[in-house]
């Protein structure tokens, strides 16, 4: 089905009744296509682009590493939070749930430590490297970004007996948005939209990775499982349903970029670039194949109409409820959004470029957690490339993360806010630990990234040592406290000119598949000892 016929950002039934369908073909069954509405339904409508916020001159550009205004980062509870809670409760009554430990016990994919894939080239080797399965390593569709793990989630770094857990988020980079069909700038032709699974707009998925000792063999093993993220809606048939994550997004991606994630307690926070944060709950991971046999449609519950439903995890072309059957683009597990936080200030960042304004609402490009402070703090930073008239290298600030659990009052950034020190910008991820801010900076599509270290000095961020070369396509950062490791993931894939060339440079050994994606970690002690 063409994308112009499967767009799914919907209103509730009452609002749908007033919506005019302009040139939109509607299938006969109401479950197949709820009404189409603006993307802002997912959260509160954003302030008008380009309209200055009151008080923007409070603290303008102060230079790389200089102080920024914490107030610009203030988050307000999403106006749809109460309605979202009702919808998730309703979805919970229909679909069974699966906990994190059981999900990982049935993890269906394998990663391997130390293999030939080497996105580091002439950069120093990491302390540890995990290689994903081939399809994930080279996928044109799924692009890794955000990173977190159980060290963020729990102070004792334990989630039951599930062992060590890392999570990374990926966005649908092949067909990320929902534009007119066929998308003039997209990768899918009109013919492919009918047949190519990758041309379905899936949004964002989170991958749960478990490293542990196999109890049967005593050998180390790394297993992982993908979970599709979604948001709930009530369709025109008054049925609860869900869809993948989609929103108008800065500036290249039409979907949610998932540039940073933080797992804290039961909650997973996801960076939503122009809006703020989306919130998910580990207690609401829905299982659409409880018996583990994908060849049969498992029975699900009934909605308010009492009609029983089933689930199909073989058909990868549909999502949500259709004719009393649930679909999820072929994924067994779906985790719905439970709340949102939006920036209180006006969003005035220019579209169509990587430039950033110096004041007003920031971009939520990447997030991380600092558990070395009291209280624990969620860090939020921007990816920016300075341009004429837009000198900002990107801002970063922190919030007491526990304040985000209440969702009843504004949460301002507290403690500090600064412009990032690198003069060329390009911060893909940043995390603080024991007074050091570590920042991953991309350095071109075919060059190793830079891992910078900074300290705070009289309210300024100042460079601490030289940049450490790291992976091509280096992304978000995560501190694993117990092992003393700093984790990240590389995003590039081979053979695509926009990401990296098909042939290694002369400094790379032949046959290393140098651009395939890996999860990797550096020892903090090694990094801190570098000149």
VENVENMO-V123087 format. One line per field, one symbol per residue. phi: phi as a letter, one per 30 degrees, with the letter a starting at -180 (. if undefined). burial: # if it has 24 or more other C-alpha atoms within 12 Angstrom, else .. A space follows every 50 residues. Layout:
BEGIN
phi = ???
burial = ???
END
This chain:
BEGIN
phi = .dddcbdbcccdeddddcddccicdcddcdddaddcbdddedbeeddedi cdddiddeadecjeiddbdedddecceddcddddeddddddddccdcbde ddeddcecbccbdhbddbddhddedddbbccdeedddceddccdbdbaad dddbddibbicdidbbbbcbcdddbdbbcdcddecdccdeddddcceddd ddjbbccccbcacdddcicdbbbbbdbddbbcacddcicdabbddbadbd cddccddhdabbcbidcccbdcecckbcbbbddbcdccbedicddbdddc dcdddiddbbbbccdccbbicbhibcbahiddcbcddcabbbdddddcdd diacdbddbiddcddbbabccccbdebccbbccbbebeibdddjcbabbd ddddddicaebddbjaabdddddciidcaabcahicccbcbdbjdbbedc ccbbbcbhiccbdbiddcdbddidbdcbccddcicccabccdbdicedca ddcddedcddichdcddbcbbcddddddddd
burial = ############...#..............#######.######.#.... ..#..#...######################.###.######.####### #.#####.#####.########.##########..############### ####..#.#..##################.###..###....#...#### ############........############################## #.######################################......##.# ###.....########################################## ...##################....###########...########### #.###.#..#############.###########.########.###### ######...#####..###############...##########....## ...#........############..##...
END
